[in-house]
């Protein structure tokens, strides 16, 4: 096989090879899949209940990256019990069978948790892929300007018809501001998928 080598004007030394691309790290699936955030011992923090804007106002969120043609987008329709939801996939829930990478959904403004002691991020999920860990979603949090860290378990796409209720402990961020984002990972699929839905994002304070 012929190999092309770039030559300088002074010698025939080969140019340094470009660095190899760094593979995208993927989280490890966690067996904890069923968490109900609507337990009686929880109350909603009115100052940070942002699920209505999440569903209707994309200006509060930044979407970065894509995995092939799949990325975060807003889906109109009663798929998770409301008029809108967020989808990692294609418009109109069209099927897709290829692609790899990640897409990130980030809340633009930090949330003020001053005076809060036991905050929990909660959200609903729905979607199916084969294998189930071909689509995974991981919430992350940080202090403004700090390092993003995973919060709660990673969720795999194992909810074909009923919603899964998920929760992540934000207690380490109580008393100050916190930023939130969701990272969706896509790896090779064995069968076409209609993507992964994310709905009713909010923060609860344990009473």
ABEGO torsion letter per residue (X at the ends): XBBBBBBBAABABBBBBBBBBBBBBBBBBBABABBBAABAABBBBAAABAAAAAAABAAABBBBEBBEABBBBBBBEBAAGBABBBBBEBBGGBBBABEBEBBBBBBABBBBABGBABBBBBBBBBEBBOBAAABBBBBBBBBBGBBBBBBEBBBBBABAABBBBBBBBAAAABGBBBBBBBBBBBBBBABBBAEBBBBGBBBBBBX
